[in-house]
Amino acid sequence: MSIEDIQAEIVSEMSVYDDWTDKYSYLIESGKKLEALDERLKTGQYLISGCQSRVWLVPELRDGKIWFRGESDAIIVKGLVALLLRIVSGHTPQEILEADFHFIGDVGLDQYLSPTRSNGMLAMTKQIKLYALAYEKISRK
């Protein structure tokens, strides 16, 4: 499934909720499904700067595709991490670099996230793209 298809799927899933309380519940449930990150990986190397909450993103390149693991110490942010990882994991560096993470606006998250969470979301997507850029350069060698 393409990055675009996964974003459309998330938008569709969230569109059934009219109330923002329900959308937050969806985020919380998504975060609960996220596999716990090994404590040894919760280091400064994987910590995302620019997030008010602590967020760790761990990339791994396998067979030309990047797989991400991640976690946050805040329940709403952990849900956002889960959605982002669902979208980008298992895609090539080039696919990730070309991606426009528009699902945030499509479901209205940009209107309901606090400014600090919005900044954190931007920091996460930026770091994901930086990992993709690094792996793309490695792949070309």
Protein Blocks (a to p, Z undefined) as FASTA:
>chain_A
ZZklmmmmmmmmmmmpmbfklmmmmmmmmmmmpccddfklmcfklpcghiabdcdddddd
eehiacdddddfbfklmmmmmmmmmmmgopafklmmmpccfklmmnommmmpcfklmmmm
mmmmmmmmmmmmmmmmmmmZZ
